[in-house]
């Protein structure tokens, strides 16, 4: 089987685009999947993340759609013939950009629709007519219900990162979308990992698929150097600084488990002098795209993100990935560290493990089927200088003082060592202030005692007598 793009029977416009993008040798998934897809068969493909699955389904799909290309301005001449579904907005935007690059020398039209953006510009693009539609399931259903997207002429449907779509609850949406498609079609399912749920989905919607697995399921890339370092919650940021400095790393992904933790960590690293951006689900789509673009352009050194960025994002030459938090789902570990070491390049994956992460690390061991060694990280300095924020609005002095007690003390200790000779001896205590209070003999009586009335009988002298009040109403005699 050929391993060079130049030996593929691609049409001249596609071959020219591939050459301009610098593609020479195919990855294993591309070498096995492209010839099969060109024959029109259904494919169920599994490969390590970062091995080029996008080109594996895009190039043969465009090759087979070239028979439909035309220069007509009529939208009716450009119906949707290929549908690509993806789980996240960033991944959808990335795949759409790749397809546009592959098809730039053809007359095939493509566009992308995803949530978090105004529907009107997307509607205008759909009304013009497109052959290739890239979408997230939720927004595609919005356009279907608004009659903006008609899918009755779809010939090819691609489910990329299908396991992730099932994880985040897109199965009902997928079933609805697939019900709008013609029965006779080619279905391609690509994913980094296969699960029993994915196999059941493939059994329901794929017809005699060709299964392509270029690596053991859930296997990490061999080009990624993996380390698990022991670090308490209060030492994790210090550990990130140490690895960045010792390895001379210029850019890295930093993954955390929560949106709030993502925002706090990004602010803390920014205050410590690192160019940092945050990427999580509470960010607007415009903010998320700007953060990704800044990271791609090198304007941002560290991209702190949740698992929204763990799937499929293809940013070349990222040297390292940090798991600031051990992922709750072991499979997400495979996807996270797949952001580095892509397309055969080398990469570094560092996971910071605290005392409460033993069960999560055991899950990763079970998934990878190998023993994980927890290493001790050596620091250049015994203790950092200044005050430390542990990310939970809790400040402590670098010397271990309690919150609110160490700010001045650490500054004084940095200037000069503390010694008893620097402090004056304490003044002797006056015994007068240690004696209890005694009332002077000639002191006047308190007002409440001076106003005491003489006693009359057995009634207390401090009880006031009742005052006689005139009756407003006279009681009526009861009627017999």
Backbone torsions as a table, in degrees:
resi	resn	phi	psi	omega
1	UNK	NA	133.0	-175.4
2	UNK	-65.1	148.1	178.2
3	UNK	-120.0	7.5	-179.0
4	UNK	-115.3	136.4	178.0
5	UNK	-64.3	-30.1	-178.6
6	UNK	-66.8	-22.0	179.7
7	UNK	-90.1	-6.5	177.1
8	UNK	-74.7	152.1	179.4
9	UNK	-88.4	54.3	178.5
10	UNK	-83.2	149.2	176.2
11	UNK	-63.2	156.0	-174.4
12	UNK	-58.2	-41.6	178.8
13	UNK	-62.5	-38.4	179.4
14	UNK	-72.6	-41.4	179.1
15	UNK	-62.5	-37.1	178.8
16	UNK	-66.9	-41.6	178.9
17	UNK	-63.9	-40.9	179.4
18	UNK	-63.8	-41.1	179.8
19	UNK	-66.0	-39.2	-180.0
20	UNK	-66.4	-28.5	179.1
21	UNK	-83.8	-1.8	175.2
22	UNK	84.1	14.7	178.6
23	UNK	-76.3	130.2	176.9
24	UNK	-123.7	-65.3	-178.8
25	UNK	-99.4	142.9	179.3
26	UNK	-84.5	149.0	172.6
27	UNK	-76.8	165.3	-178.5
28	UNK	-56.6	-41.7	-179.2
29	UNK	-66.9	-35.7	177.9
30	UNK	-68.8	-42.5	-178.4
31	UNK	-63.6	-32.2	-178.5
32	UNK	-91.0	-33.4	-173.4
33	UNK	-84.9	-39.2	-173.7
34	UNK	-59.6	-48.7	179.2
35	UNK	-60.5	-35.3	-179.7
36	UNK	-69.6	-44.3	-179.6
37	UNK	-64.7	-34.1	178.7
38	UNK	-62.6	-24.7	177.9
39	UNK	-81.9	-9.5	178.3
40	UNK	89.6	12.2	-179.3
41	UNK	-86.3	154.2	172.8
42	UNK	-70.0	145.3	-175.9
43	UNK	-131.9	138.3	171.7
44	UNK	-120.4	100.5	-171.0
45	UNK	-110.4	135.3	176.2
46	UNK	-127.1	132.1	178.2
47	UNK	-155.9	160.1	176.0
48	UNK	-60.5	146.4	178.0
49	UNK	-64.6	141.6	-180.0
50	UNK	88.3	15.9	-178.0
51	UNK	-105.4	9.8	173.1
52	UNK	92.9	37.5	179.7
53	UNK	-67.2	-30.3	-178.0
54	UNK	-60.8	-48.4	178.0
55	UNK	-67.1	-29.0	-178.4
56	UNK	-62.9	-34.0	178.1
57	UNK	-102.7	-24.6	-175.3
58	UNK	-73.4	-46.5	-175.5
59	UNK	-63.6	-49.9	177.6
60	UNK	-66.7	-31.6	177.9
61	UNK	-63.4	-46.2	178.6
62	UNK	-66.0	-36.7	178.6
63	UNK	-58.6	-42.5	-177.6
64	UNK	-77.9	-18.7	178.7
65	UNK	-89.0	-8.1	-178.1
66	UNK	-60.4	-25.4	179.2
67	UNK	-66.0	-17.5	-179.1
68	UNK	-98.9	-4.1	-174.8
69	UNK	-69.2	142.6	178.9
70	UNK	-157.4	161.3	-178.1
71	UNK	-99.2	11.7	-179.0
72	UNK	-65.8	145.8	175.9
73	UNK	-89.7	-4.0	-178.7
74	UNK	-75.5	127.4	177.2
75	UNK	-59.6	-28.1	-178.8
76	UNK	-65.2	-23.2	178.7
77	UNK	-86.0	0.1	-179.2
78	UNK	-131.0	61.5	177.1
79	UNK	-75.1	163.2	177.2
80	UNK	-70.3	119.5	-179.1
81	UNK	-115.6	-15.4	177.6
82	UNK	-138.6	132.5	-178.7
83	UNK	-122.7	126.3	178.6
84	UNK	-117.2	119.3	-178.4
85	UNK	-108.5	134.4	-178.3
86	UNK	-136.8	157.8	-172.4
87	UNK	-80.7	-30.0	-173.7
88	UNK	-123.8	158.1	-178.4
89	UNK	-65.3	-43.9	-178.0
90	UNK	-63.1	-41.2	179.4
91	UNK	-67.1	-39.4	177.7
92	UNK	-62.2	-44.5	179.5
93	UNK	-64.1	-39.8	-179.8
94	UNK	-65.7	-45.9	-179.8
95	UNK	-64.5	-39.4	178.6
96	UNK	-61.8	-39.8	178.2
97	UNK	-64.5	-40.4	178.6
98	UNK	-64.0	-45.0	180.0
99	UNK	-62.6	-40.1	178.6
100	UNK	-62.5	-36.6	177.8
101	UNK	-68.1	-41.7	179.2
102	UNK	-64.2	-34.9	-173.4
103	UNK	-99.5	11.3	-172.5
104	UNK	-65.9	-22.3	178.9
105	UNK	-97.3	6.9	177.4
106	UNK	-109.7	176.4	177.5
107	UNK	-100.4	11.4	177.9
108	UNK	-76.8	138.8	-179.3
109	UNK	-103.5	146.6	177.2
110	UNK	-144.4	154.9	176.4
111	UNK	-154.5	171.5	-178.7
112	UNK	-132.5	142.1	175.3
113	UNK	-131.4	132.4	176.2
114	UNK	-154.1	163.7	-176.2
115	UNK	-74.1	173.0	-179.3
116	UNK	84.0	-1.9	-179.8
117	UNK	-127.2	160.9	177.8
118	UNK	-63.7	136.6	-178.5
119	UNK	-76.4	-21.3	-173.4
120	UNK	-61.9	-49.2	177.1
121	UNK	-61.3	-36.6	177.6
122	UNK	-65.2	-39.2	179.1
123	UNK	-62.7	-41.7	179.3
124	UNK	-61.4	-41.0	178.2
125	UNK	-65.1	-41.9	179.9
126	UNK	-66.3	-36.8	-179.7
127	UNK	-66.7	-25.5	178.1
128	UNK	-73.1	-22.2	-178.6
129	UNK	99.3	128.8	178.0
130	UNK	-140.7	146.1	176.1
131	UNK	-87.7	-34.3	-177.4
132	UNK	-118.9	121.2	-179.4
133	UNK	-116.3	120.0	175.9
134	UNK	-104.1	132.1	-172.0
135	UNK	-155.2	158.5	164.3
136	UNK	-94.6	149.1	-171.8
137	UNK	-58.6	-44.7	-175.6
138	UNK	-61.8	-48.9	-179.0
139	UNK	-69.2	-33.3	177.2
140	UNK	-62.8	-40.9	177.7
141	UNK	-63.7	-34.8	175.6
142	UNK	-60.2	-43.5	-179.8
143	UNK	-71.2	-34.2	177.1
144	UNK	-64.2	-44.4	-180.0
145	UNK	-67.6	-28.7	177.7
146	UNK	-85.9	5.5	179.6
147	UNK	64.0	24.9	178.0
148	UNK	-87.8	-25.2	-178.0
149	UNK	-124.0	124.1	177.2
150	UNK	-113.6	124.2	-171.3
151	UNK	-113.9	20.5	-175.3
152	UNK	-79.1	-2.8	177.5
153	UNK	-118.4	17.7	179.8
154	UNK	-69.1	129.2	178.8
155	UNK	-104.5	-25.7	-177.1
156	UNK	-134.7	135.4	174.4
157	UNK	-130.4	133.4	-178.8
158	UNK	-118.2	127.0	173.1
159	UNK	-107.4	100.1	-178.7
160	UNK	-98.9	141.6	-175.0
161	UNK	52.2	49.0	-175.1
162	UNK	-63.5	-33.7	179.5
163	UNK	-63.9	-36.6	177.6
164	UNK	-67.5	-37.3	178.0
165	UNK	-63.1	-36.0	177.5
166	UNK	-72.1	-38.0	-179.1
167	UNK	-60.1	-38.2	-176.0
168	UNK	-96.4	14.5	168.9
169	UNK	86.2	27.8	-178.0
170	UNK	-90.7	2.9	-176.6
171	UNK	-58.4	-47.3	177.5
172	UNK	-59.8	-38.7	178.4
173	UNK	-65.7	-41.7	178.1
174	UNK	-60.9	-43.1	-179.6
175	UNK	-63.5	-39.7	177.5
176	UNK	-64.5	-44.8	-178.6
177	UNK	-64.2	-44.8	-178.6
178	UNK	-65.4	-23.6	177.4
179	UNK	-70.4	-20.5	178.2
180	UNK	-83.8	-10.7	-174.4
181	UNK	-90.1	154.3	175.8
182	UNK	-62.1	150.1	179.1
183	UNK	-66.6	-38.0	-180.0
184	UNK	-88.0	104.0	-178.8
185	UNK	-158.8	168.1	174.4
186	UNK	-103.6	126.9	-177.6
187	UNK	-115.8	128.1	179.9
188	UNK	-118.2	127.3	179.5
189	UNK	-121.2	118.0	-179.7
190	UNK	-123.0	140.9	-179.9
191	UNK	-161.0	154.6	176.4
192	UNK	-76.3	-27.9	-179.2
193	UNK	-134.2	151.1	176.4
194	UNK	-115.4	139.1	178.1
195	UNK	-130.4	167.2	177.0
196	UNK	-57.6	-34.8	178.9
197	UNK	-64.8	-39.5	179.1
198	UNK	-65.6	-40.3	179.9
199	UNK	-65.8	-35.8	176.0
200	UNK	-67.0	-39.2	177.2
201	UNK	-62.4	-43.4	179.0
202	UNK	-63.5	-38.3	178.5
203	UNK	-65.2	-26.0	-178.5
204	UNK	-83.8	-32.8	-169.5
205	UNK	-121.8	-8.0	177.0
206	UNK	-106.1	144.1	-179.0
207	UNK	-110.2	112.5	-179.3
208	UNK	45.5	58.6	-175.5
209	UNK	-71.7	150.6	171.7
210	UNK	-88.9	119.1	-178.4
211	UNK	-88.8	126.0	-179.8
212	UNK	-122.3	117.1	177.0
213	UNK	-128.7	112.5	-178.2
214	UNK	-94.9	-3.3	177.1
215	UNK	-154.6	161.1	176.6
216	UNK	-61.0	134.3	-179.7
217	UNK	-53.7	140.1	177.3
218	UNK	66.8	20.0	178.2
219	UNK	-87.5	139.5	177.7
220	UNK	-85.0	157.1	-178.3
221	UNK	-66.5	138.9	-178.1
222	UNK	-71.0	-16.5	-178.8
223	UNK	-83.5	-3.4	-177.8
224	UNK	-99.2	121.8	176.5
225	UNK	-83.7	120.0	-173.2
226	UNK	-109.2	135.0	177.1
227	UNK	-136.6	139.6	174.6
228	UNK	-117.8	113.6	-177.0
229	UNK	-108.2	138.8	175.8
230	UNK	-78.6	125.9	-179.2
231	UNK	-155.5	126.8	174.7
232	UNK	-69.2	164.9	-177.9
233	UNK	-57.4	-34.9	-177.3
234	UNK	-79.9	-10.9	-177.5
235	UNK	-108.0	-0.4	-172.0
236	UNK	-67.7	-41.1	179.1
237	UNK	-65.6	-37.2	175.7
238	UNK	-61.8	-37.9	178.5
239	UNK	-66.0	-39.5	177.9
240	UNK	-60.5	-46.3	178.9
241	UNK	-59.6	-41.6	-177.6
242	UNK	-63.5	-45.5	-178.7
243	UNK	-67.9	-42.5	178.4
244	UNK	-58.7	-41.8	-177.0
245	UNK	-73.4	-45.6	-175.7
246	UNK	-70.7	-33.4	-179.6
247	UNK	-94.2	-3.5	-178.9
248	UNK	55.3	48.2	-178.6
249	UNK	-87.6	131.2	-177.6
250	UNK	-96.2	-31.8	-179.0
251	UNK	-139.2	150.4	179.9
252	UNK	-165.2	151.9	166.4
253	UNK	-86.5	142.2	171.8
254	UNK	-126.6	114.8	-175.7
255	UNK	-99.5	135.4	174.6
256	UNK	-127.9	168.7	-173.8
257	UNK	-92.6	-15.6	-174.6
258	UNK	-132.9	155.2	178.1
259	UNK	-65.9	-42.9	-179.2
260	UNK	-64.2	-44.1	177.4
261	UNK	-63.3	-33.9	177.8
262	UNK	-63.4	-48.2	-178.7
263	UNK	-64.6	-42.8	-178.5
264	UNK	-66.3	-42.9	-179.4
265	UNK	-64.9	-40.3	179.2
266	UNK	-61.6	-42.9	179.2
267	UNK	-65.0	-40.5	-178.8
268	UNK	-64.8	-45.0	179.7
269	UNK	-66.9	-33.6	177.4
270	UNK	-64.3	-41.8	178.6
271	UNK	-65.7	-25.0	-179.1
272	UNK	-88.9	11.2	171.6
273	UNK	95.4	9.4	179.7
274	UNK	-101.8	137.9	177.0
275	UNK	-74.9	110.8	-168.2
276	UNK	-130.9	145.5	172.5
277	UNK	-133.5	150.1	179.7
278	UNK	-108.2	144.0	179.3
279	UNK	-138.9	110.2	178.4
280	UNK	-152.6	175.2	-171.2
281	UNK	-66.5	-22.3	180.0
282	UNK	-82.3	-8.7	176.3
283	UNK	-75.0	146.0	174.6
284	UNK	-68.0	159.3	-177.7
285	UNK	-62.5	-36.1	179.0
286	UNK	-64.1	-41.5	178.8
287	UNK	-65.7	-38.7	-179.6
288	UNK	-65.9	-43.4	180.0
289	UNK	-67.2	-37.4	178.3
290	UNK	-66.6	-39.4	178.5
291	UNK	-63.7	-43.2	178.2
292	UNK	-64.0	-43.0	-178.8
293	UNK	-64.6	-41.4	178.2
294	UNK	-62.4	-38.3	178.3
295	UNK	-67.3	-41.6	179.3
296	UNK	-64.5	-36.6	-178.1
297	UNK	-79.9	-8.0	179.7
298	UNK	87.5	5.2	178.0
299	UNK	-75.0	-17.1	179.5
300	UNK	-121.5	133.0	-179.4
301	UNK	-86.1	-42.9	-175.9
302	UNK	-122.0	127.6	175.6
303	UNK	-106.6	103.5	179.5
304	UNK	-87.0	123.8	-170.6
305	UNK	-148.6	160.3	170.7
306	UNK	-91.0	-172.1	-177.3
307	UNK	-71.2	1.2	173.2
308	UNK	-62.1	-23.6	179.4
309	UNK	-104.1	7.8	-174.3
310	UNK	-82.0	-16.0	-173.5
311	UNK	-109.8	119.9	162.9
312	UNK	75.3	-13.5	-178.1
313	UNK	-61.5	125.1	-175.5
314	UNK	-110.4	94.1	175.0
315	UNK	-116.6	115.6	-171.4
316	UNK	-71.9	150.5	170.5
317	UNK	61.7	32.4	171.5
318	UNK	-82.9	116.5	-170.1
319	UNK	-77.6	-20.1	-171.9
320	UNK	-151.4	155.6	173.3
321	UNK	-132.4	132.4	175.7
322	UNK	-110.6	129.5	167.9
323	UNK	-95.2	88.6	179.1
324	UNK	-61.6	-37.1	171.4
325	UNK	-116.8	136.8	173.5
326	UNK	-65.9	129.5	-175.7
327	UNK	-64.0	145.5	177.5
328	UNK	-66.8	-36.4	-179.8
329	UNK	-101.8	122.5	-175.6
330	UNK	-60.3	-35.0	-179.2
331	UNK	-64.3	-28.5	178.1
332	UNK	-65.6	-23.5	176.1
333	UNK	-62.0	-43.0	179.5
334	UNK	-61.2	-42.4	-177.6
335	UNK	-72.8	-37.5	179.9
336	UNK	-60.7	-52.5	-175.7
337	UNK	-73.4	-9.8	174.1
338	UNK	-73.1	-5.5	176.3
339	UNK	-75.9	-12.4	175.8
340	UNK	-119.8	164.8	-179.3
341	UNK	65.0	37.3	-175.4
342	UNK	-86.6	147.7	176.2
343	UNK	53.3	41.3	175.3
344	UNK	87.7	-6.1	178.7
345	UNK	-75.9	159.9	178.5
346	UNK	-86.3	154.8	-178.5
347	UNK	-154.5	168.1	-179.5
348	UNK	-125.8	132.0	176.5
349	UNK	-122.0	119.6	-178.3
350	UNK	-117.2	125.2	177.4
351	UNK	-115.7	126.2	-179.3
352	UNK	-96.4	119.5	-171.1
353	UNK	-112.4	123.4	175.1
354	UNK	-99.2	178.4	-175.4
355	UNK	-65.6	-23.8	-178.0
356	UNK	-90.5	5.8	-174.2
357	UNK	-100.7	12.4	-174.2
358	UNK	-60.4	-43.2	-178.0
359	UNK	-66.6	-39.6	-179.3
360	UNK	-66.8	-39.4	177.3
361	UNK	-65.6	-37.3	177.4
362	UNK	-63.2	-36.7	177.2
363	UNK	-63.8	-39.4	178.7
364	UNK	-66.6	-40.3	176.8
365	UNK	-59.5	-43.1	-179.6
366	UNK	-64.5	-38.7	-179.3
367	UNK	-69.4	-45.6	-177.3
368	UNK	-81.5	-13.7	179.9
369	UNK	58.9	44.4	174.8
370	UNK	-154.8	154.7	-177.6
371	UNK	-76.4	136.3	178.7
372	UNK	-104.2	126.4	178.4
373	UNK	-96.8	124.2	176.9
374	UNK	-86.4	118.1	-175.8
375	UNK	-99.0	156.7	173.4
376	UNK	-94.9	132.5	-178.1
377	UNK	-93.0	128.2	178.4
378	UNK	-90.2	130.4	-178.0
379	UNK	-102.2	148.8	177.4
380	UNK	-67.7	-32.2	179.6
381	UNK	-118.5	146.9	178.4
382	UNK	-64.3	-42.5	-179.6
383	UNK	-141.5	143.9	175.7
384	UNK	-72.3	156.8	177.7
385	UNK	-92.3	153.8	177.2
386	UNK	88.1	-163.3	-177.9
387	UNK	-102.1	152.3	-174.2
388	UNK	-120.5	131.9	173.7
389	UNK	-105.0	120.6	-176.7
390	UNK	-81.6	9.0	178.4
391	UNK	89.4	-2.1	-178.7
392	UNK	-121.6	32.5	-179.2
393	UNK	58.7	32.9	-177.3
394	UNK	-123.2	111.9	-177.9
395	UNK	-101.0	143.2	173.9
396	UNK	-142.2	155.7	179.4
397	UNK	-73.8	149.2	-179.4
398	UNK	-63.0	-19.8	179.0
399	UNK	-89.3	4.2	176.3
400	UNK	98.3	10.6	-179.5
401	UNK	-73.5	162.7	178.9
402	UNK	-75.1	161.3	-179.9
403	UNK	-57.0	137.4	176.3
404	UNK	82.7	-5.9	-177.7
405	UNK	-110.1	-15.7	-169.2
406	UNK	-103.1	-9.5	-173.8
407	UNK	-62.0	-54.4	-179.5
408	UNK	-70.8	-35.9	-176.6
409	UNK	-64.6	-43.3	-179.1
410	UNK	-66.4	-34.3	178.4
411	UNK	-67.8	-42.0	179.2
412	UNK	-65.2	-40.9	-179.1
413	UNK	-67.6	-28.2	177.6
414	UNK	-71.5	-29.2	-179.1
415	UNK	-79.2	-45.7	-177.1
416	UNK	-155.6	147.9	178.5
417	UNK	-68.2	145.9	179.9
418	UNK	-79.1	134.2	176.9
419	UNK	-142.1	149.4	-177.9
420	UNK	-61.0	-27.6	-176.1
421	UNK	-68.3	-17.5	-177.8
422	UNK	-76.9	-15.0	-172.9
423	UNK	-110.4	136.6	179.2
424	UNK	-70.4	150.9	179.1
425	UNK	-67.0	150.3	-177.7
426	UNK	-67.9	144.0	179.5
427	UNK	-70.9	145.5	179.2
428	UNK	-67.6	145.8	-178.5
429	UNK	-78.8	142.2	177.5
430	UNK	-85.5	122.8	-178.4
431	UNK	-64.6	-18.9	179.5
432	UNK	-59.3	-37.1	-176.4
433	UNK	-79.1	-8.5	178.1
434	UNK	-93.1	-9.6	-178.3
435	UNK	-82.4	147.3	176.7
436	UNK	-71.3	159.1	-178.6
437	UNK	-76.1	135.9	176.3
438	UNK	-129.3	136.4	-178.9
439	UNK	-74.0	130.0	177.3
440	UNK	-60.8	150.4	-177.6
441	UNK	-66.7	-34.2	-177.5
442	UNK	-91.9	13.1	-179.5
443	UNK	-72.5	139.2	178.5
444	UNK	-67.5	156.7	178.4
445	UNK	-70.3	151.9	176.0
446	UNK	-62.5	157.5	-176.1
447	UNK	-60.1	-36.0	-178.6
448	UNK	-70.9	-25.1	175.9
449	UNK	-83.8	-33.9	179.7
450	UNK	-67.0	-29.9	-178.0
451	UNK	-88.9	13.1	-177.4
452	UNK	-70.1	134.2	180.0
453	UNK	-92.9	152.8	-179.6
454	UNK	-65.3	150.6	-177.7
455	UNK	-77.3	138.2	175.0
456	UNK	-122.3	102.2	179.9
457	UNK	75.8	-147.4	-176.8
458	UNK	-93.3	3.5	179.1
459	UNK	-83.0	141.5	180.0
460	UNK	-62.3	138.0	-179.4
461	UNK	-66.3	-13.2	-177.9
462	UNK	-95.8	1.5	178.5
463	UNK	-94.3	123.1	-179.4
464	UNK	-74.3	143.2	177.2
465	UNK	-73.7	153.2	179.7
466	UNK	-69.1	139.6	176.1
467	UNK	-91.4	141.0	177.6
468	UNK	-81.4	126.9	-178.1
469	UNK	-118.5	134.2	179.7
470	UNK	-65.2	136.9	179.0
471	UNK	-75.6	135.1	178.1
472	UNK	-79.8	-34.8	-179.7
473	UNK	-127.3	139.4	176.8
474	UNK	-90.7	133.3	-178.8
475	UNK	-65.2	130.7	178.4
476	UNK	-80.0	145.1	177.0
477	UNK	-66.5	138.7	180.0
478	UNK	-67.9	141.1	-178.8
479	UNK	-86.6	130.8	-179.2
480	UNK	-71.7	NA	NA
